[in-house]
Amino acid sequence: DSTEASPSVVFENIERCSSNCLQMLLENISGLTVDADFTVELIPEINVAVVTFIKSIDTKEFVQKCSQHKRVREFEMTARLLELTQTIKAENLPDNISRDYLKVYFENARSGGGPVSHVKLYPEENSAIIIFCNHKGKT
């Protein structure tokens, strides 16, 4: 497979596993350390967590390990690669946010960003569409 794997993994059905428990579980499975090697973003509204690896790992292999892990199965969680995309919508932005600020923010590699080619602001909706130069940015 010549396609580049996403540095982010989506965990679904996380309601039975607390945030601290999830972080410890991920450290146990990956052998890595939260904050230094990966970040965890909880999205409780949709019962999901997104794990983004700062340290380069084989995320496909990690997803496979997770699907076979006893505790992940006990919690009835599932893991999958986050789809790579070239365009995202940012919502609930502060008034008067600038295109330049959004470009710099979404180009932050530590957060999984990448080179931004264009930002379309929608001030009446406090939102923006961010278009990446390639498929690296997907935060």
TACOR-V715588 format. One record per residue. BURIAL is # if it has 24 or more other ideal C-beta (glycine too) atoms within 12 Angstrom, else .. D_FIRST is the distance of its C-alpha to the first C-alpha in whole Angstrom. Layout:
((BURIAL | D_FIRST) (BURIAL | D_FIRST))
//
This chain:
((. | 0) (. | 4) (. | 6) (. | 8) (# | 9) (# | 13) (# | 16) (# | 18) (# | 18) (# | 20) (# | 23) (# | 25) (. | 28) (# | 29) (. | 33) (. | 34) (# | 33) (. | 35) (. | 33) (. | 34) (# | 33) (# | 30) (# | 29) (. | 31) (# | 28) (# | 25) (. | 27) (. | 27) (# | 24) (# | 22) (. | 25) (# | 25) (. | 28) (# | 28) (. | 29) (. | 29) (. | 25) (# | 24) (# | 26) (# | 27) (# | 28) (. | 30) (. | 30) (. | 33) (. | 34) (. | 30) (. | 30) (# | 27) (# | 26) (# | 23) (# | 22) (# | 21) (# | 20) (. | 22) (. | 21) (. | 17) (# | 16) (. | 13) (# | 13) (. | 11) (. | 13) (# | 16) (# | 16) (. | 16) (# | 19) (# | 20) (. | 20) (. | 22) (. | 24) (. | 28) (. | 29) (# | 26) (. | 27) (. | 31) (# | 31) (. | 29) (# | 26) (. | 22) (# | 20) (# | 16) (# | 14) (# | 17) (. | 15) (. | 15) (. | 18) (. | 20) (. | 23) (# | 25) (. | 29) (# | 31) (. | 34) (. | 37) (# | 38) (. | 41) (. | 43) (. | 43) (# | 40) (. | 39) (# | 36) (. | 36) (. | 36) (# | 33) (# | 31) (. | 31) (# | 31) (# | 27) (# | 26) (. | 27) (. | 24) (. | 25) (. | 25) (# | 21) (# | 23) (# | 22) (. | 24) (# | 26) (. | 27) (. | 30) (# | 31) (. | 34) (# | 36) (. | 38) (. | 41) (. | 43) (. | 40) (. | 39) (. | 36) (# | 33) (# | 30) (# | 28) (# | 25) (# | 23) (. | 22) (. | 18) (. | 16) (# | 17) (# | 20) (# | 20) (# | 23))
//
